[in-house]
């Protein structure tokens, strides 16, 4: 291990220790600390600040710049909170977490699971890990796991995801066969299709009116497995969290032809838009959602 890598791992261990200390505090106190850290991140995180503001200008052209800046500022607070409050998810007692996280609509998931495989459609709201933790208390689940560059944090994240259950965790390089097998065995599949993963297996469909490279896996997996698509939304409040499980989508997928897959993918993005407008400051705008462009179109981001 190089000296630099050793220093980074040491700093990560220190950060994890701070997260462990903070998890003993009441959630409103943690939320206040996270909000303060978020203000610093907004001030000094120039690149991600510009990414968030660019996304908001593209998606909400009808808002004033002052309104978009306000959303971005609040977003950075939620991003900082979501990082610090992982300490709760990783170390707080199950009883405390069940008090803090209100699960709504569980009956939809139970009814769907009784009949067929289930795809959980989970957008990138900042409370995403709260949904993972709360649902894992009641179900073994499958999902795609993004390996972290820092091995110390990667190990902590991996251990935290497996804390309450025995999930099937796939990397993005793994075949989906293992995940499909898990789904057919009754494990809900945690699916996050709303980021820019490049041109592979994607089509350009509108996202807030802007062509966005969007993976078509939701439609294809539902068709391949006969799975019900069950939406899941995670919301962060100062005194707790909400995980909302919606009713399974009707008439999805619409077919297997290319035009059907495109129609299904457009439907997915339209549904996502309808959820984002309800809490735009909790969506992960710091991601370069429009990085991949159609041929000949200009880039939106500086790098």
LINGIPE-V560062 format. One line per field, one symbol per residue. burial: b if it has 24 or more other C-alpha atoms within 12 Angstrom, else e. A space follows every 10 residues. Layout:
# LINGIPE-V560062
burial = ???
This chain:
# LINGIPE-V560062
burial = eeeeeeeeee eeeeebeebb ebbeeebeeb bbbbbebbbe bbeeeeebbb bbbbbbbbbb eeeeeeebbe bbbbbbbbbb bbbbbbbbbb bbeeeebbeb bbbeebebbb ebbeebbbbb bbbbbbbbbb bbbbbbbebb bbbbbeeeee ebbeebbbeb bbbbeebbbb eeeeebeebb ebbbebbbbb bbbbbbbeee ebbbbbbbeb bbbbbbbbbb bbbbbbbbbb bbbbbbbbeb bbbbbbbbbe ebbbeeeeee bbbbbbbbbe bbbebbeebb bbbbbbbbbb bbbeeeeeeb eee
